Amino acid sequence: MTVIAMWAHPRAVSTAFLRMMIERGDVTVVHEPLVTLTDWNEVQIPGLDGDAVTLHSPSGVLAHLAKLGADRPVFFKDTLEYRHQYLFDHPEEIAGFRHTFIVRDPAKAIASHYLIKPEVACHEIGYEHQSDLFELAWQATGDRPVVIRAESLLARPAETVAAYCEAVGLPYLPDALEWVPEDRTEWHRTRRWHLDAISSSGFSAPAKEYTATVDNDERLRSYYDHHRPYYDRLVEHALV
């Protein structure tokens, strides 16, 4: 079984990474199954016959991903604005997955998150949940999870993706680093979060100016101070 999980905090460039995985064409790609399930009480995932199946529980999602992974490699990414307590209660159900994480400078991620969701709460920033899940996945699998930095991905995409592929046992396909911009159906429910990925054709950081930042907003600064230690723990393990 080959199931590769990418666990991201929101605004970590993870959707662009998923778009690259779609471009490969040799893996089954699933977009944010647990977040979608939490928000909508159901999620549609590709079935073994190619048609979508609708699932209503975390156990059903994880079991189905494992079944898909027995047929050909599966890559799924999820974001950790939620803790996804089911994973901590049933670590044996993710023990057969290859776990990977992507992190971005918290100052940039928090400003970007606030721009889209001004009512964002501290726990939704996600680094604490990431750090806890990193430790859980390491314990459950016996293998240290793979960590990549969004900044490395944007500055040195070929090097970063090649290192990631080597770490998870996939061939490196350089042609997948470029794609045609498109608005994909799996992003429609949460489209406002994926506008950068929709307009992208590769890994590049759009130039943005943020009015509210961790340097001028007291609430955002408190979020940064809370989450920065968790980011630091994760980035210590970054590949490049």
C-alpha positions in Angstrom: 0.0 0.0 0.0 1.2 3.5 -0.9 -0.7 6.4 0.7 1.2 9.6 1.0 -0.4 12.2 3.3 0.6 15.9 3.2 -0.5 17.7 6.4 -0.5 21.5 6.1 -1.5 24.5 8.1 -3.7 26.9 6.1 -1.9 29.2 3.6 1.1 26.9 3.3 1.2 26.7 -0.6 -0.1 23.1 -0.2 -2.8 23.4 -2.9 -0.1 24.3 -5.5 1.8 21.2 -4.3 -1.4 19.1 -4.8 -1.8 20.7 -8.3 1.7 19.5 -9.2 0.8 16.0 -8.0 -2.2 16.0 -10.3 0.0 17.0 -13.2 2.1 13.9 -12.6 -0.7 11.7 -13.8 0.7 8.6 -12.0 -1.0 9.0 -8.6 -4.5 9.2 -7.4 -4.9 12.7 -5.8 -7.4 13.5 -3.1 -8.0 17.1 -1.9 -8.6 17.8 1.8 -10.9 14.8 2.7 -10.9 15.3 6.5 -11.5 19.1 6.4 -14.3 18.6 3.8 -15.8 16.0 6.0 -15.7 18.2 9.1 -17.2 21.2 7.3 -19.8 19.4 5.2 -20.4 16.1 7.0 -19.6 14.2 3.8 -16.8 14.0 1.2 -16.5 12.6 -2.3 -13.4 10.7 -3.1 -12.4 8.8 -6.3 -13.6 5.2 -6.2 -11.7 2.1 -7.4 -13.7 2.1 -10.6 -13.1 5.8 -11.3 -16.5 7.0 -10.1 -16.7 9.1 -6.9 -17.8 7.6 -3.7 -19.4 9.6 -0.9 -18.1 9.0 2.6 -19.5 10.2 6.0 -16.9 9.3 8.6 -13.1 9.6 9.3 -12.8 5.8 9.5 -14.5 5.4 6.2 -12.2 8.0 4.6 -9.0 6.4 5.9 -10.1 2.9 5.0 -11.0 4.0 1.5 -7.7 5.8 1.0 -5.9 2.6 2.0 -7.9 0.6 -0.5 -7.1 3.1 -3.2 -3.4 2.8 -2.3 -3.4 -0.9 -2.8 -4.2 -0.2 -6.5 -1.8 2.6 -7.2 -0.1 5.4 -5.2 -2.4 7.8 -3.5 -1.5 11.4 -2.5 -3.8 13.4 -0.3 -3.4 16.7 1.4 -5.3 18.1 4.3 -5.1 21.3 6.4 -5.0 21.4 10.1 -7.2 24.3 11.2 -8.9 21.4 13.1 -7.1 19.0 15.3 -8.8 15.9 13.7 -9.1 14.2 17.0 -10.0 10.9 15.3 -6.4 10.5 14.2 -5.2 10.7 17.8 -7.8 8.3 19.0 -7.1 5.7 16.2 -3.4 6.1 15.3 -3.3 2.5 14.0 -5.5 3.6 11.1 -2.7 5.9 9.7 0.2 3.7 10.7 0.5 2.4 7.1 0.6 5.9 5.5 3.7 7.9 4.6 3.3 11.2 6.4 4.7 14.5 5.1 4.3 18.1 6.3 4.6 21.5 4.6 5.3 24.7 6.6 5.5 28.3 5.7 6.9 31.3 7.7 4.1 32.0 10.2 4.2 35.7 9.7 3.3 35.3 6.1 0.8 32.5 6.6 -1.0 34.4 9.4 -1.3 37.6 7.4 -2.6 35.6 4.4 -5.1 33.7 6.5 -6.4 36.9 8.1 -6.9 38.5 4.7 -9.3 35.7 3.7 -10.8 35.1 7.1 -10.6 38.1 9.4 -12.5 36.2 12.2 -9.8 33.5 12.3 -9.2 32.0 15.8 -5.7 31.2 17.2 -6.1 27.4 17.0 -7.1 27.6 13.3 -3.6 28.9 12.4 -2.7 25.2 12.6 1.0 24.9 13.6 0.2 23.4 17.0 -2.0 20.8 15.4 0.7 20.1 12.9 3.4 19.6 15.6 1.1 17.3 17.6 0.3 15.2 14.5 4.0 15.1 13.5 4.8 13.4 16.8 1.8 11.1 16.5 2.7 10.0 13.0 6.3 9.4 14.0 5.2 7.2 16.9 2.6 5.4 14.8 4.8 4.5 11.9 8.3 4.4 13.4 9.5 6.7 10.6 10.2 10.4 10.9 7.8 12.3 8.7 9.0 14.3 5.8 9.0 18.1 6.2 9.4 20.7 3.4 9.4 24.5 3.6 7.1 26.5 1.4 10.0 29.0 0.9 12.2 26.3 -0.5 9.5 25.0 -2.7 9.0 28.5 -4.2 12.7 29.4 -4.5 14.0 26.0 -5.6 11.1 23.9 -6.8 13.1 21.3 -8.7 15.5 20.6 -5.8 12.7 20.6 -3.2 10.3 18.4 -5.2 13.1 16.0 -6.2 14.1 15.6 -2.5 10.4 15.1 -1.5 10.0 12.4 -4.2 13.1 10.6 -3.1 11.9 10.6 0.5 8.5 9.2 -0.3 9.5 6.7 -2.9 8.1 8.4 -6.0 10.0 9.1 -9.3 10.9 12.7 -9.8 9.0 14.0 -12.9 10.3 17.5 -13.7 7.6 18.1 -16.4 5.0 18.2 -13.5 6.5 21.4 -12.2 4.5 23.4 -14.8 0.8 23.2 -15.6 -2.0 25.0 -17.3 -3.9 27.3 -14.9 -7.4 26.0 -14.3 -10.3 26.1 -11.9 -10.8 22.5 -10.7 -14.1 21.1 -9.5 -12.6 19.8 -6.2 -11.8 23.4 -5.2 -15.3 24.8 -5.9 -16.7 24.6 -2.3 -13.7 26.4 -0.9 -12.7 28.4 -4.0 -11.8 31.6 -2.2 -8.9 29.8 -0.5 -7.5 28.5 -3.8 -7.4 31.6 -6.1 -3.6 31.6 -6.2 -3.5 28.0 -7.1 -6.2 28.4 -9.7 -4.3 31.1 -11.5 -0.9 29.5 -11.1 1.2 27.7 -13.7 4.0 26.6 -11.4 5.5 27.3 -8.1 5.8 31.1 -7.7 4.8 33.5 -4.9 2.4 36.2 -6.0 3.4 39.6 -4.9 1.0 40.7 -2.1 0.9 43.5 0.4 -1.0 42.8 3.7 -2.6 45.7 5.6 -2.8 43.6 8.8 0.4 41.8 9.8 2.0 40.3 12.9 4.0 43.5 13.2 1.1 45.9 13.4 -1.9 43.9 14.7 -1.8 42.8 18.4 -4.2 39.9 17.9 -2.2 38.5 15.0 1.0 39.0 17.0 -0.4 36.9 19.8 -1.2 34.1 17.2 2.4 34.3 16.0 3.9 34.1 19.4 1.8 31.1 20.2 2.5 29.2 17.0 6.1 30.1 16.3 7.6 27.5 18.7 5.6 24.7 16.9 6.8 26.0 13.6 10.4 26.0 14.8 10.1 22.3 15.9 8.8 21.3 12.6 11.3 23.2 10.4 14.2 21.6 12.2 13.3 18.5 10.2 13.0 20.2 6.8 14.6 18.4 3.9 16.0 21.5 2.1 
